Amino acid sequence: MAGKRTTPLERLVDAALALAAARPWAQVTLGEIAAEAGLSLAELHEAAPSKSHVIRAFLKRIDAAVLAGPAPDLSEPARDRLFDVLMRRFDALKPHKAAVASIVDGLSRDPVQALCGWPALLRSMSWMLEAAGLDASGIKGALRARGLALVWLAGLRNFLTDESEDLSATMAALDRALKRAEPFGRALDGRDHVAPQNAG
């Protein structure tokens, strides 16, 4: 059973991660998540009425871990700041790598669920922009978040197969994606923001 946490939702996230690490996410049921968390179906329904809700809660947990890091050094280039922030995000995901791989694989086989998860990913990327000292508000902020999401997904593909202790392959892939993205950011507002149109 997943370890006890303060709220039912936190316990459900822990339970879902444990189950996803053990077998394909598509095979994990809400009833199994509830049982693993030591909750009734009624309690699960109140806290997270779908697997998508559980994933969003996990994303928010990862967001919080990154945002708890040091404030950005605004004297550094935006690309360097974004690199540091996204690598903190990968570091936060590292203990849950098997579960993340299972969830990503499950979403790749379910386009509807993947599409439903896109807004949550964009919200996370908006917070990553803010963590890097970049404005995520307004239309420009929305474009930056979409661009950063593509950069993140490019890095995530490498992260899931990166067996190195220091995530060197992930760092290299992320650096390449950010370099490709940089001209689009400059075109967006003439300064140092990143908003790529294709960073795959």
C-alpha positions in Angstrom: 0.0 0.0 0.0 1.2 3.5 -0.8 2.7 5.5 2.1 0.3 7.7 4.1 0.3 11.4 3.2 -1.7 14.3 4.4 -4.5 14.3 1.9 -6.5 11.6 0.0 -5.3 13.1 -3.3 -1.6 12.9 -2.3 -2.2 9.2 -1.3 -3.9 8.6 -4.6 -0.9 10.0 -6.5 1.5 7.8 -4.6 -0.7 4.8 -5.2 -1.0 5.5 -8.9 2.8 5.9 -9.2 3.4 2.6 -7.5 0.9 0.8 -9.7 2.2 2.5 -12.9 5.7 1.5 -12.1 4.7 -2.1 -11.8 2.6 -2.5 -14.9 1.2 -0.6 -17.9 -0.8 2.5 -16.9 -3.6 1.6 -19.3 -4.2 -1.6 -17.2 -4.4 0.3 -13.9 -8.0 0.9 -12.8 -9.4 3.5 -10.5 -10.5 0.8 -8.1 -7.0 -0.5 -7.8 -5.7 3.0 -7.2 -8.2 3.5 -4.4 -7.3 0.2 -2.8 -3.6 0.9 -3.0 -4.2 4.2 -1.3 -6.4 2.7 1.3 -9.4 4.7 0.2 -13.0 3.9 -0.8 -14.3 4.5 -4.2 -16.4 7.3 -2.8 -13.3 9.0 -1.3 -11.5 8.5 -4.6 -14.4 10.1 -6.5 -14.3 13.1 -4.2 -10.6 13.7 -4.5 -9.9 12.6 -8.1 -12.7 11.2 -10.2 -10.5 10.1 -13.1 -7.0 8.9 -13.8 -6.5 12.3 -15.6 -7.1 14.1 -12.3 -4.5 11.9 -10.7 -1.9 12.8 -13.4 -2.7 16.5 -13.1 -2.1 16.2 -9.3 1.2 14.6 -10.0 2.2 17.4 -12.4 1.4 19.9 -9.8 3.6 18.1 -7.3 6.5 18.2 -9.7 5.8 21.9 -10.4 6.0 22.6 -6.7 9.3 20.8 -6.4 10.8 22.9 -9.2 9.4 26.2 -7.9 10.9 25.5 -4.5 14.3 25.8 -6.1 16.5 28.9 -6.1 15.4 32.1 -7.7 16.8 32.7 -11.2 19.9 34.8 -11.9 18.5 37.3 -14.3 22.0 38.2 -15.5 22.2 34.8 -17.2 20.8 34.2 -20.7 17.2 33.0 -20.8 18.2 29.7 -22.4 20.5 28.9 -19.5 17.8 29.7 -17.0 15.3 27.5 -18.8 17.8 24.7 -19.0 18.4 24.8 -15.3 14.7 24.9 -14.5 13.8 22.0 -16.9 16.7 19.9 -15.5 15.4 20.5 -12.0 12.1 19.1 -13.3 13.8 16.0 -14.7 15.6 15.6 -11.4 12.2 15.7 -9.6 10.9 13.0 -12.0 13.9 10.7 -11.7 12.7 8.8 -8.7 9.4 8.0 -10.5 11.0 7.2 -13.9 9.4 3.8 -14.3 6.0 5.2 -13.5 6.4 8.2 -15.8 7.5 5.8 -18.7 4.4 3.7 -18.1 2.1 6.8 -18.0 3.6 8.3 -21.1 3.3 5.1 -23.0 -0.3 4.8 -22.0 -1.1 8.3 -23.1 0.6 7.7 -26.4 -1.8 4.9 -27.1 -4.8 7.1 -26.1 -4.8 10.3 -28.1 -8.0 11.5 -26.4 -6.5 11.3 -23.0 -3.2 12.8 -24.3 -5.2 15.8 -25.7 -7.0 16.2 -22.5 -3.7 16.4 -20.7 -2.3 19.2 -22.9 -3.8 22.1 -21.0 -2.3 20.8 -17.7 1.1 20.5 -19.4 0.8 24.1 -20.7 0.0 25.3 -17.1 3.1 23.5 -15.9 5.2 25.1 -18.6 3.9 28.5 -17.7 5.1 28.0 -14.2 8.5 26.8 -15.5 8.8 30.1 -17.5 8.1 32.0 -14.3 10.6 30.0 -12.4 13.2 31.0 -15.1 12.3 34.7 -14.7 10.3 34.9 -17.9 6.8 36.4 -18.2 4.2 33.8 -18.9 1.2 36.1 -19.0 -0.9 37.2 -22.0 -0.7 35.9 -25.6 3.1 36.0 -25.7 3.2 34.0 -22.5 0.8 31.4 -23.9 3.0 31.1 -27.1 6.1 30.7 -24.9 4.4 28.0 -22.9 3.5 26.1 -26.0 7.0 26.4 -27.3 8.5 25.3 -24.0 6.1 22.3 -23.9 7.7 21.1 -27.2 11.1 21.6 -25.8 10.1 19.7 -22.7 8.7 16.8 -24.7 11.8 16.6 -26.8 13.9 16.2 -23.6 11.4 13.8 -22.1 11.8 11.3 -24.9 15.5 11.1 -24.1 15.0 11.1 -20.4 12.9 8.0 -20.5 15.8 6.0 -22.2 18.7 7.8 -20.4 20.4 5.4 -18.1 23.2 7.7 -17.1 23.4 8.8 -13.4 23.9 12.4 -14.3 21.3 12.4 -17.1 23.9 13.4 -19.6 21.9 12.3 -22.7 18.9 14.2 -21.4 21.0 17.3 -20.9 22.4 17.1 -24.4 19.0 16.7 -25.9 17.5 19.5 -23.9 20.3 21.8 -24.8 19.8 21.1 -28.5 16.1 21.7 -28.3 16.6 25.0 -26.5 19.1 26.1 -29.1 16.7 25.3 -31.9 14.0 27.2 -30.0 16.0 30.4 -29.4 15.5 32.1 -32.8 11.7 31.7 -32.4 11.7 33.4 -29.1 13.7 36.3 -30.4 11.3 36.6 -33.3 8.4 36.7 -30.8 9.5 39.8 -28.9 12.9 40.8 -30.0 14.5 39.8 -26.7 15.6 36.6 -25.0 12.4 34.6 -24.5 11.8 31.2 -26.0 8.8 30.2 -28.0 9.6 27.6 -30.6 7.2 26.4 -33.2 8.9 23.0 -33.6 11.4 21.7 -31.1 11.0 18.0 -31.7 
